[in-house]
Amino acid sequence: MRRHTQTVNIGGVFLGSEYPVRLQSMVNTDTMDTEATVAQAIRIVEAGGDYVRITAPGVREAEHLAVVKNELRRRGYHVPLIADIHFNPKAAETAARLVEKVRINPGNYFDKRTAAPQKYSEKEYAAELERMRERILPLITICKEYGTAVRIGSNHGSLSNRIVHRYGDTPKGMVESVMEFLRIFEAEQFRQVVVSMKASNVRVMIDATRLLVAQMDQEQMNCPVHLGVTEAGDSEDGRIKSALGIGILLLDGIGDTIRVSLTEDPEKELPVAKKIVQYVNLRETHIQKFCPTDETLGEIIWKQENFRQTDAANPVVALKREYQDTDVEDVCVKAACDFGAHLLSGAKEGILLTTPLLKPPEKGKEIALALLQACRLRMSKTEYISCPSCGRTLFDLQTTVARIKEKTSHLKGLKIGIMGCIVNGPGEMADADYGYVGAGEGKVTLYRQREVMKSNIPEADAVDELIHLIKDNGDWKDIKI
């Protein structure tokens, strides 16, 4: 059963448990390029998007949202617009007068992430909270006046030093980062608020969201929840990661709006989002059909079987399901929703996924391995952590990802982060072995784990430099897996 949440009015497209799960995406154009931004927003709407998000890194871009909005309205599109804000309260305050919703990141709206962690006494911490309140009050006042909604969205990759020092770089830290802001909004009796927990690691995203909901319940808050796995990547891997995180939480009854983040054209995210919601609804509606013998195990919708290997005294309990779909994307979404919760909880030791109608015949095995890798249970190939791109991205992300994959896809078990900018990039790819991050116009910075190895490399040389870096550290294997 879906968790009860309050209703938030976002430009007349209401959000909350009394309404369908809303779908959204984000343009990846330069916000100042009116024609490109409007054209992409229209494609998102026509693909099924209920809301369109646009980055506003500065006041200039925030002001330009009015131009984009007016042009969309002139062409007959009345989709609510969401301004995506990082670092700049003035940009948020400007956008709140112009669009229907503003997304702020508590990790960088007030606090800044510095090189060295800072320690805070209780008195100093309390003083910082009061400064935060003073900094956020102008936005609340504007949103009340203009009827603008707010999303308080925490990213695992951009927690402030203040939060990290007290709670660690953990789901608990993500939750407290949001709750500090949410308590201020509640005290000001402003409840047009949506919350979210974003991470590229599916386990972190799920754990943080469940913790957030539990904390809100404890404090008698019922804000709608936005779901998404950030930096999920592209192709089948990106679809599996997104369906895994979003699907599991929707099956928990958590989630009122979703965004599937793919390193692809944003309109391609909407069909995947639709399939996740439709399949979760199907499972909820037909649970008796799927599991006729045990109503208490609603998520187990296939038969459990014991498979014996060499040790007859220790049977391996695996989960088995056959899919009759002919579309790879359909199988990716369904398998992630079906198997995900059990794999992440450690309840079962293996899966047997068969797809007799898919070609080539080994496709089922590929999907199963990708699912296990997304759960961080078995690494069988290179993993790419790549963002979906936005107006802050300073290079062609899709082309760059393709080039890096072409040269590195044989490096079994290696994790490579490919990020468009520094907003969340270094943090979200923190568990990657190597990172490729946009650092400025035509410039790239390379990382090994969390350490900067080469800064401001010309983009034309950056992929080759990444390969040299991997080789220099002994992680390059020329054997095809």
CORLIN-V113784 format. One record per run of one state. SS is the DSSP state (H for helix, E for strand, - for the rest). FROM is the first residue (numbers start at 1). TO is the last residue. Records with the same first field share a line. If there is no record, write none. Layout:
SS = FROM-TO ; FROM-TO
//
This chain:
- = 1-7 ; 11-12 ; 16-21 ; 27-33 ; 47-50 ; 56-58 ; 75-79 ; 85-88 ; 96-100 ; 105-105 ; 110-121 ; 147-148 ; 159-160 ; 168-170 ; 188-192 ; 199-201 ; 219-223 ; 228-231 ; 233-234 ; 252-256 ; 259-266 ; 286-286 ; 291-303 ; 308-315 ; 323-327 ; 346-349 ; 355-362 ; 375-382 ; 387-396 ; 409-414 ; 420-424 ; 429-433 ; 441-442 ; 449-450 ; 473-481
E = 8-10 ; 13-15 ; 22-26 ; 51-55 ; 80-84 ; 101-104 ; 149-155 ; 193-198 ; 224-227 ; 232-232 ; 257-258 ; 304-307 ; 316-322 ; 350-354 ; 383-386 ; 415-419 ; 434-440 ; 443-448 ; 451-458
H = 34-46 ; 59-74 ; 89-95 ; 106-109 ; 122-146 ; 156-158 ; 161-167 ; 171-187 ; 202-218 ; 235-251 ; 267-285 ; 287-290 ; 328-345 ; 363-374 ; 397-408 ; 425-428 ; 459-472
//
